[in-house]
Amino acid sequence: MLEGKAVMGDTDMKQTMKEDALSLASKALDCFDVTEPTQIARFIKKEFDRSYGSGWQCIVGTHFGSFVTHCSGCFIHFSVGSLTILLFKGSVGEPAPPGPML
């Protein structure tokens, strides 16, 4: 498990879901090299979809910015070594007002 190795950023997950995210990240890092962030993200995303329903998104990398809308209680951001992991369940936003497309 990554307890002590992971540097926690923002999260609004309940403790059990947070522990699942850290555990899956640990398993993914055992299965895949850090040079395969897409494989790590796919592994974590698919396991969260299976455990907590579809709609999860996972981003893994060394340098990225983000600005996302997520369901309440379904967001975690943490780092392990040089990798940063962002995992969230997408939220349906308000429909865009009618108008010209830019």
C-alpha positions as CSV (number, residue, x, y, z in Angstrom):
1,M,0.0,0.0,0.0
2,L,1.1,3.6,-0.6
3,E,0.4,4.9,2.9
4,G,3.4,7.1,3.7
5,K,4.6,7.1,0.1
6,A,1.7,9.0,-1.4
7,V,1.5,12.7,-1.0
8,M,-2.1,13.6,-0.8
9,G,-3.5,16.6,-2.6
10,D,-7.2,17.5,-2.6
11,T,-9.8,14.9,-2.0
12,D,-13.5,14.8,-1.0
13,M,-13.7,11.0,-1.0
14,K,-14.8,9.0,2.0
15,Q,-11.9,7.1,3.7
16,T,-12.8,3.7,2.3
17,M,-12.9,5.0,-1.3
18,K,-9.7,6.9,-0.7
19,E,-8.0,3.7,0.5
20,D,-9.3,1.9,-2.6
21,A,-7.7,4.5,-4.8
22,L,-4.4,4.3,-3.1
23,S,-4.5,0.5,-3.1
24,L,-5.3,0.4,-6.8
25,A,-2.5,2.9,-7.6
26,S,-0.1,0.6,-5.7
27,K,-1.3,-2.4,-7.7
28,A,-1.0,-0.5,-10.9
29,L,2.5,0.5,-10.1
30,D,3.4,-3.1,-9.4
31,C,2.0,-4.1,-12.8
32,F,3.2,-1.3,-15.0
33,D,6.3,0.8,-15.3
34,V,6.1,4.5,-14.5
35,T,6.9,5.2,-18.2
36,E,3.4,3.7,-19.0
37,P,1.0,6.3,-17.4
38,T,-1.8,5.5,-19.8
39,Q,-1.7,1.8,-18.7
40,I,-1.7,2.9,-15.0
41,A,-4.7,5.3,-15.6
42,R,-6.6,2.6,-17.6
43,F,-6.1,0.1,-14.8
44,I,-7.3,2.4,-12.0
45,K,-10.3,3.8,-14.1
46,K,-11.6,0.3,-15.0
47,E,-11.4,-0.9,-11.4
48,F,-13.2,2.1,-10.1
49,D,-15.8,1.7,-12.9
50,R,-16.3,-1.9,-11.8
51,S,-16.5,-1.1,-8.1
52,Y,-18.3,2.3,-8.1
53,G,-20.2,2.4,-11.3
54,S,-19.2,3.9,-14.7
55,G,-18.2,7.4,-15.4
56,W,-14.8,7.5,-13.7
57,Q,-11.9,9.4,-15.3
58,C,-8.2,8.9,-14.4
59,I,-5.3,11.1,-15.4
60,V,-1.7,10.0,-14.6
61,G,1.4,12.0,-15.5
62,T,4.2,14.2,-14.4
63,H,3.1,17.6,-15.6
64,F,-0.5,18.5,-16.3
65,G,-3.1,21.0,-15.2
66,S,-6.7,20.3,-14.8
67,F,-10.1,22.0,-14.1
68,V,-12.9,19.5,-13.9
69,T,-16.5,19.1,-12.7
70,H,-17.0,16.1,-10.5
71,C,-19.6,14.4,-8.5
72,S,-19.5,15.2,-4.8
73,G,-17.4,12.7,-2.9
74,C,-15.8,11.4,-6.0
75,F,-12.5,13.3,-6.4
76,I,-8.9,12.5,-5.4
77,H,-5.6,14.0,-6.4
78,F,-2.3,12.6,-5.1
79,S,1.3,12.0,-6.1
80,V,3.5,9.0,-5.8
81,G,7.2,9.7,-6.6
82,S,7.3,11.6,-9.9
83,L,3.7,10.6,-10.9
84,T,0.6,12.5,-10.1
85,I,-2.8,10.8,-10.2
86,L,-6.1,12.5,-10.6
87,L,-9.2,10.3,-10.3
88,F,-12.8,11.6,-10.4
89,K,-16.3,10.7,-11.4
90,G,-17.6,13.2,-14.0
91,S,-20.6,15.3,-13.2
92,V,-23.3,16.3,-15.6
93,G,-23.3,20.1,-15.8
94,E,-26.0,22.5,-16.7
95,P,-26.9,22.6,-20.4
96,A,-25.2,25.3,-22.4
97,P,-27.5,28.3,-23.3
98,P,-28.5,28.4,-27.0
99,G,-26.3,30.6,-29.0
100,P,-23.7,30.7,-31.7
101,M,-20.9,28.1,-31.6
102,L,-17.4,29.6,-31.4
